[in-house]
C-alpha cells in the first residue's frame, strides 16, 4: 500500500473508532452492507462507522485515545470526521495491487461541502484538465501531514509528557505509486484510488454505492448482516506465499472475518471456503488441536473460557469459527497471544 493510502486507511479507521458519538447516528444495520465489490476486487474491508462509535470497541479505544485523535481533528476537521458513516477499502491481488478507499457520510450542508472541498484542496488535490477527477502528489500530501503535526506541536497539543514530539514514519517502497486520485461520487461519497481510471469509472457509472444495499455481495462464509466490521479475501490458487499447516492455496479459496457485538458480548467469526468437505474437516481438526494446546499453556482463566466456547460450524466445503464473550476475555486472550 502506498504511503497516502496507508495514512488514509489508518485515519479512516480511527475516525470511526475514536470520534465522539453523534446522538442522531443510525446504528441499525438491517442488511448485508457493502461487501459490494466490483468484479475485479479480490479483497475488501468494510466498517459501519456510525455503529462502531457506539460499540464496546469504540468506547474502549475512545477512552485510550492519545495524540492520534488530535491529528485526525486537525487533518480532516472535526466537523467532517463526525459525519462519516461508512468506510470501505478494497483492492486486487495482482502485481499492481490497486487499492480504492470509499467514504460515505452526511456532508450535504453547504458549509460542510465548502469545508470538505477546502480540506481536500489543502491536502493537495487538484482537478485534472477536462475531468472531474482530482489528483494529489504524494510529496504534497506528506508536506500537509507534516504541517498538521507541526501546528499541533506548536500549540503544545500533542507533545508527550516527557517532551518527545510525535513522528509519523512510513516505510518507503521503490514501487510506491506517487499519485493518489479523488472523485466526488455525490455530495456524500468520496472515492480515493491509486488509479485515475478506477475513480473515473465510479464517477461515470450510474450505479450508486449504497453500503446498506445487499446487491453485488462479495460472497463470504461469515454472517455479515449485523456486523460492525467485516472483510474478505479471495486466495489465488497459484499463490506461493500461502500455506497453513499442510493446507495449500489450491485447497483454500477464501478467508473472511466479521466483528459484531450482541448483548454486551463481542462476536468474532472467521470463515473459510475450501475445495472439499475433506479439506474443511482437516482444517477443523488442526484448529481444534491448536486451541487445545493453547489452553494447556495458558494461565489466564478468561482466555481459556473464551477458547473453550469456540464454535465450529461446517457446511460441505465451508468452515465457520465463532468466538463470543466479554471484551475482558478477548483482552486476556490477546495478552496470551503476544
C-alpha positions as CSV (number, residue, x, y, z in Angstrom):
1,X,0.0,0.0,0.0
2,X,1.5,3.4,-0.9
3,X,2.1,5.9,1.8
4,X,-1.0,8.1,1.3
5,X,-3.3,5.1,1.3
6,X,-1.6,3.8,4.4
7,X,-2.3,7.1,6.1
8,X,-5.9,7.4,4.7
9,X,-6.8,3.9,5.8
10,X,-5.4,4.4,9.3
11,X,-7.2,7.7,9.7
12,X,-10.4,6.3,8.3
13,X,-10.5,3.5,10.8
14,X,-9.6,5.9,13.7
15,X,-12.3,8.4,12.6
16,X,-14.9,5.7,13.3
17,X,-13.4,4.3,16.4
18,X,-12.3,7.4,18.2
19,X,-14.7,10.3,17.3
20,X,-17.5,11.3,19.8
21,X,-20.8,9.7,19.2
22,X,-23.4,11.6,17.2
23,X,-26.6,11.1,19.2
24,X,-28.6,11.0,15.9
25,X,-26.4,8.4,14.2
26,X,-28.3,5.5,12.8
27,X,-26.5,2.3,14.1
28,X,-29.1,-0.2,12.9
29,X,-27.6,-2.5,10.2
30,X,-30.6,-4.1,8.5
31,X,-28.9,-5.9,5.6
32,X,-25.5,-7.2,4.3
33,X,-23.9,-3.7,4.0
34,X,-21.3,-3.1,1.4
35,X,-19.4,-6.1,0.9
36,X,-20.3,-4.9,-2.6
37,X,-17.4,-5.3,-4.9
38,X,-16.6,-4.7,-8.5
39,X,-15.8,-7.9,-10.3
40,X,-12.0,-7.4,-10.2
41,X,-11.8,-6.8,-6.4
42,X,-10.0,-9.7,-4.6
43,X,-10.3,-8.3,-1.1
44,X,-12.2,-5.8,1.0
45,X,-12.6,-4.4,4.5
46,X,-15.9,-2.6,5.4
47,X,-16.7,-0.6,8.5
48,X,-20.0,0.7,9.8
49,X,-18.6,3.8,11.4
50,X,-21.8,5.1,12.9
51,X,-22.3,1.7,14.7
52,X,-18.6,1.4,15.7
53,X,-18.8,4.8,17.5
54,X,-21.3,3.4,19.9
55,X,-19.7,-0.1,20.2
56,X,-17.8,-1.6,23.1
57,X,-14.7,-1.5,21.0
58,X,-15.2,2.2,20.0
59,X,-15.8,3.3,23.6
60,X,-12.7,1.4,24.8
61,X,-10.5,3.0,22.1
62,X,-12.0,6.4,22.8
63,X,-11.0,6.1,26.5
64,X,-7.5,5.2,25.4
65,X,-7.1,7.7,22.6
66,X,-4.0,9.8,22.6
67,X,-2.4,12.2,20.1
68,X,-3.9,10.4,17.2
69,X,-7.3,11.9,17.9
70,X,-6.0,15.4,17.7
71,X,-4.1,14.7,14.4
72,X,-7.4,13.4,12.9
73,X,-9.3,16.5,14.0
74,X,-6.6,18.8,12.5
75,X,-6.1,16.7,9.4
76,X,-9.7,16.4,8.2
77,X,-11.6,18.7,10.5
78,X,-13.7,17.5,13.4
79,X,-16.9,18.6,11.8
80,X,-16.3,16.3,8.8
81,X,-14.9,13.4,10.8
82,X,-18.1,13.3,13.0
83,X,-20.2,13.0,9.8
84,X,-18.5,9.9,8.4
85,X,-20.9,6.8,8.3
86,X,-19.2,4.1,6.3
87,X,-15.7,3.3,5.1
88,X,-14.7,0.6,2.7
89,X,-11.3,-0.3,1.4
90,X,-10.8,-2.8,-1.4
91,X,-8.3,-3.9,-4.0
92,X,-6.8,-6.5,-6.2
93,X,-4.0,-9.1,-5.5
94,X,-2.3,-8.7,-8.9
95,X,1.1,-7.1,-9.3
96,X,-0.3,-3.6,-9.4
97,X,-2.5,-4.2,-6.3
98,X,-4.6,-1.1,-7.0
99,X,-6.5,0.0,-3.8
100,X,-9.6,2.1,-3.5
101,X,-11.0,3.8,-0.4
102,X,-14.6,4.9,-0.3
103,X,-16.0,7.1,2.4
104,X,-19.7,7.9,2.9
105,X,-21.0,10.5,5.3
106,X,-23.5,13.2,5.8
107,X,-21.8,16.2,4.1
108,X,-24.9,17.7,2.4
109,X,-24.9,21.0,4.3
110,X,-23.4,23.9,2.2
111,X,-21.0,24.8,5.0
112,X,-19.7,21.2,5.2
113,X,-19.4,21.0,1.4
114,X,-17.3,24.1,1.4
115,X,-15.2,22.8,4.2
116,X,-14.8,19.4,2.6
117,X,-13.6,20.8,-0.8
118,X,-11.3,23.3,1.1
119,X,-9.7,20.5,3.1
120,X,-9.1,18.3,0.0
121,X,-7.5,21.3,-1.7
122,X,-5.3,22.0,1.4
123,X,-4.2,18.4,1.4
124,X,-3.0,18.8,-2.2
125,X,-5.8,17.7,-4.5
126,X,-6.1,19.5,-7.9
127,X,-8.6,19.0,-10.7
128,X,-7.3,17.2,-13.8
129,X,-7.9,19.0,-17.1
130,X,-11.2,18.1,-18.8
131,X,-12.1,15.8,-15.9
132,X,-13.9,15.7,-12.6
133,X,-11.1,13.6,-11.2
134,X,-8.7,15.3,-8.8
135,X,-5.1,14.2,-8.1
136,X,-2.5,14.9,-5.4
137,X,1.2,14.1,-5.4
138,X,2.4,12.1,-2.5
139,X,5.0,14.7,-1.6
140,X,2.3,17.4,-1.3
141,X,0.2,15.1,1.0
142,X,3.3,14.3,3.1
143,X,4.0,18.0,3.5
144,X,0.4,18.6,4.6
145,X,0.8,15.9,7.2
146,X,4.0,17.4,8.4
147,X,2.4,20.9,8.6
148,X,-0.6,19.4,10.6
149,X,1.7,17.8,13.1
150,X,3.9,20.9,13.4
151,X,0.8,23.1,14.1
152,X,-0.3,20.8,16.9
153,X,3.1,20.6,18.4
154,X,3.4,24.4,18.3
155,X,0.0,24.5,20.2
156,X,1.5,22.0,22.6
157,X,-1.4,19.7,21.9
158,X,0.4,16.5,21.0
159,X,3.7,16.6,23.0
160,X,4.0,13.6,25.3
161,X,4.7,14.1,29.0
162,X,8.4,13.6,28.6
163,X,8.6,16.2,25.9
164,X,9.0,13.9,22.9
165,X,7.5,15.0,19.7
166,X,5.1,12.9,17.6
167,X,6.6,11.4,14.5
168,X,4.9,9.5,11.6
169,X,7.3,7.2,9.9
170,X,6.1,5.2,6.9
171,X,8.3,2.7,5.1
172,X,9.2,3.7,1.6
173,X,8.9,1.4,-1.3
174,X,10.6,1.9,-4.7
175,X,7.4,0.6,-6.3
176,X,5.1,3.0,-4.4
177,X,2.7,5.0,-6.6
178,X,3.4,8.7,-6.1
179,X,-0.1,10.0,-7.1
180,X,-3.5,9.5,-5.5
181,X,-6.8,10.3,-7.2
182,X,-10.1,11.6,-5.8
183,X,-13.6,11.8,-7.1
184,X,-16.9,13.0,-5.6
185,X,-19.5,10.4,-6.5
186,X,-22.0,12.6,-4.8
187,X,-22.1,15.2,-2.0
188,X,-21.8,12.3,0.5
189,X,-19.5,9.8,-1.2
190,X,-15.7,10.3,-1.7
191,X,-13.7,7.8,-3.9
192,X,-9.9,7.7,-3.4
193,X,-7.8,5.4,-5.6
194,X,-4.3,4.8,-6.9
195,X,-5.9,4.6,-10.3
196,X,-7.5,7.6,-12.1
197,X,-9.4,5.1,-14.3
198,X,-11.0,3.5,-11.3
199,X,-12.2,6.9,-10.0
200,X,-13.4,7.8,-13.4
201,X,-15.4,4.5,-13.6
202,X,-17.1,5.3,-10.3
203,X,-18.0,8.8,-11.4
204,X,-19.4,7.8,-14.8
205,X,-21.3,4.7,-13.6
206,X,-25.0,5.1,-12.9
207,X,-24.8,2.6,-10.1
208,X,-24.6,4.3,-6.7
209,X,-22.5,2.9,-3.8
210,X,-25.1,2.1,-1.1
211,X,-23.4,0.4,1.9
212,X,-26.7,-0.7,3.3
213,X,-27.7,-2.4,0.0
214,X,-27.4,-6.2,-0.5
215,X,-26.6,-6.1,-4.2
216,X,-23.4,-7.5,-5.7
217,X,-22.3,-9.0,-2.4
218,X,-18.8,-10.3,-2.2
219,X,-19.7,-13.9,-1.2
220,X,-18.3,-14.7,2.3
221,X,-18.9,-17.6,4.7
222,X,-19.4,-15.4,7.8
223,X,-22.7,-13.7,8.7
224,X,-22.3,-10.0,8.0
225,X,-25.9,-8.9,8.4
226,X,-25.4,-7.4,11.8
227,X,-21.6,-6.9,11.7
228,X,-19.9,-3.6,12.6
229,X,-16.8,-4.6,10.6
230,X,-16.2,-7.3,8.1
231,X,-13.8,-8.3,5.3
232,X,-12.8,-11.0,2.9
233,X,-10.0,-12.1,0.6
234,X,-10.0,-14.5,-2.4
235,X,-6.9,-16.5,-2.3
236,X,-5.2,-17.2,-5.6
237,X,-4.9,-20.9,-6.2
238,X,-1.4,-20.3,-7.7
239,X,-0.2,-18.3,-4.7
240,X,3.2,-19.5,-3.4
241,X,3.0,-17.4,-0.3
242,X,0.2,-19.1,1.4
243,X,0.3,-22.3,3.5
244,X,-1.5,-23.3,6.7
245,X,-0.1,-26.4,8.2
246,X,-0.4,-28.9,5.3
247,X,-3.2,-26.8,3.6
248,X,-2.1,-25.0,0.4
249,X,-3.6,-22.1,-1.5
250,X,-5.0,-24.5,-4.1
251,X,-7.2,-26.1,-1.3
252,X,-8.4,-22.8,0.3
253,X,-10.1,-20.3,-1.9
254,X,-11.3,-17.7,0.5
255,X,-10.8,-16.3,4.0
256,X,-13.4,-13.9,5.6
257,X,-14.0,-12.4,9.0
258,X,-16.5,-10.3,10.8
259,X,-16.8,-8.3,14.1
260,X,-20.1,-7.7,15.8
261,X,-21.5,-7.2,19.3
262,X,-24.5,-8.7,21.0
263,X,-25.9,-8.1,24.5
264,X,-22.6,-6.8,25.8
265,X,-20.5,-9.6,24.2
266,X,-18.1,-9.4,21.3
267,X,-18.6,-11.9,18.5
268,X,-15.8,-12.7,16.1
269,X,-16.4,-15.0,13.2
270,X,-13.8,-16.4,10.8
271,X,-14.9,-18.2,7.6
272,X,-13.0,-20.5,5.3
273,X,-14.0,-21.6,1.8
274,X,-12.2,-24.8,0.8
275,X,-12.0,-27.1,-2.2
276,X,-13.8,-30.0,-0.5
277,X,-15.5,-31.4,2.6
278,X,-12.3,-33.3,3.5
279,X,-10.2,-30.2,3.5
280,X,-12.7,-28.3,5.7
281,X,-12.6,-31.3,8.1
282,X,-8.8,-31.3,8.1
283,X,-8.6,-27.6,8.9
284,X,-11.2,-28.0,11.7
285,X,-9.1,-30.8,13.2
286,X,-5.9,-28.7,13.0
287,X,-7.6,-25.7,14.6
288,X,-9.1,-27.7,17.4
289,X,-5.6,-29.1,18.1
290,X,-4.0,-25.7,18.2
291,X,-6.8,-24.4,20.5
292,X,-6.3,-27.4,22.9
293,X,-2.5,-26.8,23.0
294,X,-3.1,-23.1,23.8
295,X,-5.4,-23.9,26.6
296,X,-2.9,-26.2,28.2
297,X,-0.2,-23.5,28.1
298,X,-2.5,-20.6,29.1
299,X,-2.6,-19.3,32.7
300,X,-5.5,-16.9,32.1
301,X,-8.9,-18.3,33.1
302,X,-10.7,-15.7,31.0
303,X,-8.7,-16.7,27.9
304,X,-9.3,-20.4,28.4
305,X,-13.0,-19.9,28.9
306,X,-13.2,-18.0,25.6
307,X,-11.3,-20.7,23.7
308,X,-13.4,-23.4,25.3
309,X,-16.5,-21.7,24.0
310,X,-15.3,-21.6,20.4
311,X,-18.0,-22.9,18.0
312,X,-17.1,-24.8,14.8
313,X,-19.7,-25.0,12.0
314,X,-19.0,-27.0,8.9
315,X,-21.2,-26.9,5.8
316,X,-19.9,-29.0,2.9
317,X,-16.7,-27.3,1.8
318,X,-17.1,-24.3,4.2
319,X,-16.0,-23.9,7.8
320,X,-17.0,-21.2,10.2
321,X,-15.4,-20.5,13.6
322,X,-17.1,-18.3,16.1
323,X,-15.7,-16.7,19.3
324,X,-18.1,-15.0,21.6
325,X,-17.5,-13.4,25.0
326,X,-17.0,-10.2,27.1
327,X,-14.3,-7.8,26.0
328,X,-12.2,-8.7,29.1
329,X,-11.9,-12.2,27.8
330,X,-10.6,-11.0,24.4
331,X,-8.1,-8.8,26.2
332,X,-6.9,-11.7,28.2
333,X,-6.6,-13.8,25.1
334,X,-4.8,-11.1,23.2
335,X,-2.2,-10.8,26.0
336,X,-1.7,-14.6,25.9
337,X,-1.1,-14.5,22.2
338,X,1.5,-11.7,22.4
